[in-house]
């Protein structure tokens, strides 16, 4: 955070999972937090760790009302999400990190998580995004149960998109009918 105050940017040095970090943002050892990810490869663990730090920076900036840092960390989360593979080891960690560290009224990262989920819902509800129904899903039922606010937000987003799609379809049908009526006259 100090780096941001001087340069209006910040950079993270993420250590591999084998390296012990005593100054982890949550006040715990970095290895302990990586163990929560379950069976992940080193690349996925590092990506989650990087995302977690950006999410915590966003939360910190929100609490201290540093709007520039908040916007910058949101951009960094968005860029990191574009690079990370959404699977059963990363997606639940990302969602729980966003929803546990941001206030309910802070929609920035939460809306980003909803957009990412809606855009990749079919792939994340099938085994490892392969389209098969067996194997671990990136978005398991247990995530919906353990993060009720995310589930609620997701249901509302699904309803809003469905209504918008139906209204768009109705408008297209009306335009087509009006055009056909004009042709007949």
C-alpha positions in Angstrom: 0.0 0.0 0.0 2.9 2.4 0.7 4.2 1.8 -2.8 0.8 2.9 -4.2 0.9 6.2 -2.2 4.3 7.1 -3.8 3.8 5.7 -7.3 0.1 5.3 -7.8 0.7 1.6 -8.6 1.7 -1.5 -6.7 3.4 -4.8 -7.6 3.2 -8.1 -5.8 6.0 -10.6 -5.3 4.3 -13.9 -4.9 6.5 -16.6 -3.6 6.1 -20.3 -4.6 4.1 -22.4 -2.2 7.2 -24.0 -0.7 8.5 -20.7 0.6 7.3 -19.7 4.0 6.1 -16.1 4.4 5.6 -15.0 8.0 4.0 -11.7 6.9 0.9 -13.1 5.2 -1.9 -10.5 5.0 -4.2 -12.7 7.1 -1.7 -13.0 9.8 -1.0 -16.7 9.0 1.6 -18.6 7.2 1.1 -18.5 3.4 1.5 -22.3 3.2 -1.4 -22.7 5.5 -3.7 -20.6 3.3 -2.5 -22.6 0.2 -3.4 -25.8 2.0 -7.0 -24.7 1.9 -6.9 -25.0 -1.9 -6.8 -28.7 -1.6 -5.1 -30.6 -4.5 -3.8 -27.9 -6.7 -0.8 -27.6 -8.9 1.8 -24.9 -8.1 0.5 -22.6 -10.9 -3.1 -22.6 -9.7 -1.9 -22.1 -6.1 0.2 -19.1 -7.1 -2.6 -17.6 -9.2 -5.0 -17.9 -6.2 -2.5 -16.4 -3.9 -2.0 -13.5 -6.3 -5.7 -13.0 -6.7 -6.2 -13.2 -2.9 -3.6 -10.4 -2.4 -5.3 -8.2 -5.0 -8.7 -8.9 -3.4 -7.3 -8.0 0.0 -5.8 -4.8 -1.5 -9.2 -3.9 -2.9 -10.8 -4.5 0.5 -8.1 -2.5 2.3 -8.6 0.4 -0.2 -12.3 0.3 0.3 -12.0 0.5 4.1 -9.5 3.4 3.9 -11.5 5.2 1.1 -8.6 5.2 -1.3 -10.6 5.2 -4.5 -7.6 5.1 -6.9 -6.2 2.1 -5.2 -9.6 0.4 -5.2 -10.0 0.9 -8.9 -6.4 -0.2 -9.6 -6.8 -3.4 -7.5 -10.1 -4.1 -9.2 -8.4 -3.8 -12.6 -5.6 -6.1 -11.4 -8.2 -8.7 -10.2 -9.9 -8.5 -13.6 -6.7 -9.0 -15.5 -5.6 -11.9 -13.2 -9.0 -13.6 -13.7 -8.5 -13.5 -17.4 -5.3 -15.5 -17.0 -6.4 -18.0 -14.3 -7.9 -21.4 -15.2 -11.3 -21.6 -13.5 -11.5 -25.1 -12.0 -12.5 -26.8 -8.8 -9.3 -25.6 -7.1 -9.4 -21.9 -8.0 -13.0 -20.8 -8.5 -14.4 -21.6 -5.0 -11.3 -19.9 -3.5 -11.9 -16.8 -5.6 -15.6 -16.5 -4.8 -15.1 -17.1 -1.1 -12.3 -14.6 -1.1 -14.3 -11.9 -2.8 -17.4 -12.4 -0.7 -15.7 -12.7 2.6 -13.5 -9.6 2.2 -15.9 -7.1 0.6 -18.9 -5.4 2.1 -22.3 -6.3 0.8 -22.8 -2.8 -0.5 -19.5 -2.9 -2.4 -20.5 -4.2 -5.8 -17.2 -3.8 -7.6 -15.6 -7.2 -7.2 -18.9 -8.9 -6.5 -20.3 -7.8 -9.8 -17.1 -8.9 -11.5 -17.5 -12.4 -9.9 -21.1 -12.6 -11.0 -20.2 -11.6 -14.6 -17.4 -14.2 -14.7 -19.7 -16.9 -13.3 -22.6 -16.1 -15.7 -20.2 -16.0 -18.7 -18.7 -19.4 -17.8 -21.6 -21.1 -16.0 -22.0 -24.1 -18.3 -18.3 -24.9 -18.3 -18.0 -24.5 -14.5 -21.0 -26.7 -13.8 -19.5 -29.6 -15.8 -16.4 -31.6 -14.9 -13.4 -29.3 -15.2 -15.0 -27.4 -18.0 -14.9 -30.4 -20.4 -18.6 -30.8 -20.8 -18.6 -34.1 -19.1 -20.8 -34.6 -16.1 -18.4 -36.7 -14.0 -15.4 -35.3 -12.0 -15.0 -32.2 -9.9 -16.9 -29.1 -11.0 -15.4 -25.6 -10.7 -18.8 -24.5 -9.3 -20.0 -27.2 -6.9 -23.2 -27.2 -5.0 -21.2 -26.8 -1.8 -20.0 -23.4 -2.9 -23.6 -22.1 -3.4 -24.4 -23.4 0.1 -21.4 -22.0 1.8 -21.6 -18.6 0.3 -25.3 -17.6 0.5 -24.9 -14.0 -0.5 -23.2 -15.1 -3.7 -26.0 -17.5 -4.4 -28.6 -14.8 -3.8 -26.7 -12.4 -6.1 -26.4 -15.1 -8.8 -30.1 -15.8 -8.7 -31.0 -12.1 -9.1 -28.5 -11.8 -12.0 -30.0 -14.9 -13.7 -33.5 -13.4 -13.3 -32.4 -10.0 -14.6 -30.7 -11.6 -17.7 -33.6 -13.9 -18.4 -36.1 -11.0 -18.2 -33.8 -8.8 -20.4 -33.5 -11.7 -23.0 -37.3 -12.2 -23.1 -37.9 -8.4 -23.5 -35.4 -8.3 -26.3 -36.9 -11.2 -28.0 -40.4 -9.7 -27.7 -39.2 -6.4 -29.1 -37.6 -8.3 -32.1 -40.9 -10.2 -32.7 -42.9 -7.0 -32.6 -40.5 -5.3 -35.1 -40.7 -8.2 -37.4 -44.5 -8.3 -37.2 -44.7 -4.5 -37.9 -42.4 -4.9 -40.9 -44.5 -7.8 -42.3 -47.7 -5.7 -41.8 -46.2 -2.8 -43.7 -45.3 -5.1 -46.6 -48.8 -6.3 -46.8 -50.3 -2.8 -47.1 
